[in-house]
Amino acid sequence: MAYSSFREKQSYPPDVVPVVPTRLPIPLHPARWTYLFLAANLLVWLAMTLAGGSENTLVLLRFGAKYHPLVAAGQYWRLITANFIHIGFVHLAFNSYALYLFGLQVERRFGPARFLVLYLLSGIGGTVLSYVGSRALSAGASGAIFGLMGAILVYYATHRDAFGSQGRRQLSSLLLIMGYNLAWGFMNPSIDNLGHIGGLLAGMALGWAFCPRYRLETDPARGFVLVDRFSIGRAIIVSLALVGLLSLLTHVGTLIHILQ
């Protein structure tokens, strides 16, 4: 999963024949937020356990789970805090493993700033869609994790030719994992599948906007290198558009719950 070789495809004038390696290392960033989110989820779960149990309804409400009557009453902060709450140790363990697996991939390739925005907005996208379409109390980082899966799916789809067979295997594996989890969510009424879908769609949109766009450049010390030249303007526009859409959907959800 940490494969970092990239086949650069570049055309040159017929009279210029540079010596370019067939494979170049892609730029990777140090991972910080993935570990911080893992620690935050664990600490919140421990605090809930000491407060009466992470499966206790009153404890879940006290710590900020998504519950539509309270959100409709003005507690919109629950759409954020619900992403850091887990219902039971098994829930925490599965999400922690998935966050470690996909979080490191996305943060190392996209960088910590883009990762942070992507993770938080994907998580909010999941809770907002759940708020619009579900009346159940829910919590968990699954929406944000599905967002990470959507982002890395877009990444490998964008660079599928450059990564060759390894990229195609990654795409196949990601589609299989997402398909299985979504199918299981539809079959299991205790799973908030709207949260998964909302996070996935937000992650794919942001993944397209934030995806590294590699360019071949020369460095005096290292020779040919790949440099990430993604569009900051596109990233800002898509992020603001997503924030606006999520705000609109939140108000729609409030109207639905007030009228019911």
C-alpha positions as a printed Julia matrix, in Angstrom:
260×3 Matrix{Float64}:
   0.0    0.0     0.0
   2.99   2.31    0.35
   4.27   1.73   -3.17
   5.9    4.92   -4.36
   7.07   4.36   -7.91
   5.56   6.35  -10.74
   6.02   5.91  -14.49
   6.38   9.34  -16.06
   5.0    9.59  -19.59
   6.38  12.62  -21.38
   6.71  13.61  -25.04
   9.71  15.6   -26.32
  10.67  17.29  -29.59
  12.35  14.82  -32.0
  15.75  16.5   -31.63
  15.71  16.27  -27.82
  16.29  12.86  -26.25
  16.71  13.28  -22.51
  17.71  10.37  -20.31
  14.73   9.94  -17.98
  14.3    7.03  -15.57
  11.32   4.83  -16.42
  10.29   4.94  -12.76
  10.51   7.87  -10.39
   9.64   8.13   -6.7
   6.47  10.11   -6.03
   6.55  12.96   -3.47
   5.43  11.69   -0.07
   4.57  13.7     3.03
   4.98  12.81    6.7
   1.77  11.59    8.33
   0.59  13.48   11.41
  -3.17  13.84   11.42
  -3.85  10.15   10.94
  -2.14   9.35   14.24
  -3.77  12.31   15.99
  -7.25  11.2    14.88
  -6.52   7.64   15.97
  -5.46   8.93   19.39
  -8.48  11.25   19.65
 -10.92   8.42   18.85
  -9.3    6.19   21.45
  -9.28   8.88   24.14
 -12.94   9.73   23.53
 -13.86   6.05   23.73
 -11.94   5.66   27.0
 -13.64   8.74   28.45
 -17.06   7.38   27.44
 -16.23   4.01   28.97
 -15.34   5.67   32.27
 -18.46   7.84   32.08
 -20.79   4.84   31.91
 -20.05   2.93   28.72
 -19.73   3.78   25.03
 -22.92   1.8    24.3
 -24.97   3.71   26.87
 -27.48   5.96   25.11
 -27.23   8.75   27.65
 -23.43   8.72   27.44
 -23.6    8.82   23.64
 -25.89  11.84   23.76
 -23.73  13.57   26.35
 -20.58  13.16   24.26
 -22.18  14.41   21.03
 -23.66  11.58   18.97
 -25.89  12.52   16.04
 -29.51  12.54   17.23
 -31.96  14.34   14.98
 -34.21  16.03   17.61
 -31.2   17.65   19.27
 -29.6   18.67   15.97
 -32.91  20.13   14.79
 -33.09  22.05   18.07
 -29.86  23.83   17.14
 -27.07  21.51   18.28
 -25.42  21.4    14.87
 -22.04  20.76   16.43
 -23.16  17.14   16.76
 -22.63  16.76   13.0
 -18.9   17.14   13.78
 -18.52  15.48   17.17
 -20.35  12.33   16.07
 -17.32  11.49   13.9
 -15.13  11.0    16.99
 -17.52   8.73   18.92
 -17.66   4.95   18.67
 -20.3    2.58   19.97
 -18.43  -0.29   21.6
 -14.85  -1.53   21.31
 -15.44  -3.59   18.14
 -16.72  -0.46   16.36
 -13.65   1.46   17.49
 -11.25  -1.35   16.5
 -12.62  -1.76   12.97
 -12.67   1.97   12.27
  -9.19   2.43   13.76
  -7.76  -0.24   11.49
  -9.46   1.3     8.43
  -8.32   4.8     9.39
  -4.74   3.59    9.8
  -4.84   1.76    6.47
  -6.41   4.46    4.3
  -5.42   7.5     6.34
  -1.7    6.92    5.89
  -2.12   6.45    2.15
  -4.09   9.65    1.67
  -2.07  11.82    4.04
   1.3   10.73    2.64
   0.22  11.37   -0.94
  -2.05  14.41   -0.53
  -0.2   16.1     2.34
  -1.43  16.95    5.87
  -3.38  20.13    5.01
  -5.42  18.53    2.22
  -5.87  15.39    4.32
  -7.26  17.39    7.25
  -9.85  19.2     5.12
 -10.78  16.01    3.29
 -11.2   13.97    6.48
 -13.31  16.55    8.32
 -15.56  17.48    5.39
 -16.08  13.83    4.44
 -17.08  13.06    8.02
 -19.49  15.99    8.08
 -20.82  14.93    4.68
 -21.64  11.54    6.17
 -23.42  12.88    9.25
 -25.32  15.49    7.22
 -26.71  12.94    4.76
 -27.57  10.69    7.7
 -29.31  13.64    9.38
 -31.39  14.28    6.27
 -32.46  10.69    5.69
 -32.29   8.87    9.02
 -33.9    9.35   12.43
 -31.59   6.92   14.21
 -28.98   7.89   16.75
 -25.6    7.32   15.13
 -21.89   7.94   15.58
 -18.54   6.83   14.23
 -15.71   7.76   11.89
 -17.05   5.57    9.07
 -18.2    8.49    6.93
 -14.76  10.12    7.1
 -13.08   6.79    6.35
 -15.3    6.23    3.33
 -14.23   9.7     2.25
 -10.6    8.62    2.43
 -11.43   5.53    0.4
 -13.16   7.68   -2.2
 -10.17  10.03   -2.39
  -7.59   7.28   -2.84
  -9.87   5.64   -5.42
  -9.85   8.88   -7.44
  -6.07   9.09   -7.0
  -5.43   5.67   -8.52
  -8.03   6.24  -11.23
  -6.34   9.53  -12.17
  -2.89   7.92  -12.35
  -3.96   4.46  -13.5
  -1.71   4.51  -16.58
   1.35   5.74  -14.68
   1.05   3.11  -11.94
   0.42   0.3   -14.38
  -0.69  -3.1   -13.09
  -0.1   -2.07   -9.47
  -2.55   0.82   -9.85
  -5.14  -1.43  -11.48
  -4.85  -3.91   -8.61
  -5.34  -1.09   -6.13
  -8.43   0.1    -7.99
  -9.9   -3.4    -8.05
  -9.24  -3.9    -4.35
 -10.77  -0.55   -3.4
 -13.89  -1.15   -5.47
 -14.29  -4.59   -3.92
 -13.89  -3.27   -0.37
 -16.3   -0.39   -0.92
 -18.84  -2.57   -2.68
 -18.77  -5.16    0.08
 -19.13  -2.59    2.85
 -21.97  -0.74    1.14
 -23.8   -4.0     0.4
 -23.38  -5.11    4.02
 -24.67  -1.74    5.15
 -27.84  -2.14    3.09
 -28.43  -5.61    4.55
 -27.76  -4.64    8.17
 -30.32  -2.17    9.6
 -28.0   -1.28   12.5
 -25.48   0.3    10.09
 -25.93   3.93    9.07
 -25.28   3.43    5.36
 -26.35   6.98    4.5
 -23.37   8.14    6.52
 -21.11   5.91    4.45
 -22.56   7.15    1.16
 -22.36  10.81    2.18
 -18.74  10.45    3.23
 -17.84   8.55    0.06
 -19.38  11.16   -2.26
 -17.72  14.03   -0.41
 -14.39  12.21   -0.43
 -14.56  11.53   -4.15
 -15.36  15.18   -4.93
 -12.54  16.44   -2.73
 -10.26  13.68   -3.96
 -10.69  14.97   -7.5
 -10.02  18.56   -6.4
  -7.1   17.72   -4.08
  -5.52  14.92   -6.11
  -1.79  15.43   -6.75
  -1.01  16.32  -10.35
   2.58  15.23  -10.95
   4.88  17.09  -13.29
   8.38  16.12  -14.39
  10.93  18.77  -13.46
  14.7   18.93  -13.06
  16.52  19.49   -9.8
  20.22  20.47   -9.75
  20.99  17.97   -7.02
  18.65  15.09   -7.86
  18.13  15.32  -11.61
  14.63  14.47  -12.84
  11.98  14.58  -10.1
   8.2   14.49   -9.88
   6.6   17.6    -8.4
   2.99  17.95   -7.24
   1.41  20.86   -9.15
  -2.22  20.46   -8.14
  -4.57  23.44   -8.59
  -5.07  25.38   -5.34
  -7.85  27.4    -6.97
  -9.8   24.28   -7.9
  -9.34  22.9    -4.38
 -10.71  26.08   -2.79
 -13.68  26.31   -5.15
 -14.71  22.67   -4.65
 -14.24  22.9    -0.87
 -16.4   26.03   -0.61
 -19.03  24.52   -2.89
 -19.16  21.41   -0.72
 -19.48  23.49    2.45
 -22.37  25.39    0.85
 -24.08  22.16   -0.23
 -23.71  20.62    3.22
 -25.12  23.76    4.84
 -28.13  23.62    2.51
 -28.7   19.93    3.2
 -28.49  20.56    6.94
 -31.29  23.12    6.71
 -33.31  20.7     4.57
 -32.83  18.03    7.23
 -34.01  20.41    9.95
 -37.15  21.27    7.97
 -37.87  17.57    7.41
 -37.56  16.73   11.09
 -39.57  19.77   12.22
 -42.45  18.99    9.85
 -42.58  15.28   10.7
